Amino acid sequence: MDDLRRVTLEEFADRTWSAAPAPGGGAVAAFGGALGAALAGMTANLTVGKKKYEAAWAEMEETAAKAADIRERLLDSVNEDAAGFSGYMAALKLPKDTEEQRRIRTERLQEELWAAAQVPLRAAETAMEIFDLSETVVRRGNPGLITDGLIAAMEARTAVWALILNVRINLDGLLDRDLAERTGKKCDTLMREAEKREKEILSLSHFFKS
């Protein structure tokens, strides 16, 4: 798998559409989160330098820097997700003619499943960091860009939920059910918190008040 960070948007969409198994949902979710972080950063960047919002410049500069870091980590997750799926597919092709070969294949599949679950889990935890940035730019950023700040929160929630789906499908195949259950509870917590944070941030705008 080549570097998906270096392909055009059209190429990324074409590869996702194709019959190739990667990039798939995990990579798409991570990319969506990266765009959410970028939107929060853009809103902060377009607040800095505006005399009217000078009191917020320092906070916005810090917010933009944090957004850039989150964006980079989520873009890295795009490649990691695709590579993780490739590792699992390679394990499926291992020989299984003898008992020893089957044992080795099963162990390798379990390792790959757990590794594949960790990538979207880490990415979901990273996407959670977007909410604080989104709230900052919605509350104190350039009000003319408030919708971009709100969309950052929406993208973050979608990314977290979508990434958790990719964790869960890998957990389903784990033979260590205790490990799967513990990780599943962590996923539940992330999903609830993401939904809560999105609602809190959207409620700051009159666009979402009835």
Buried (B, 14 or more C-beta within 10 A) or exposed (E): BEEBEEBEEEEBEEBBEEEEEBBBBBBBBBBBBBBBBBBBBBBBBBBBEBEEBEEBBEBBBEBBEBBBBBBBBBBBBBBBBBBBBBBBEEBEEBEBEEEEEEEBBBEBBBEBBBBBBBBBBBBBBBBBBBBBBBBBBBBBBBBEBBBBBBBBBBBBBBBBBBBBBBBBBBBEBBEEEEEBEEBBEBBEEBBEBBEEBBEEBBEBBEEEEE
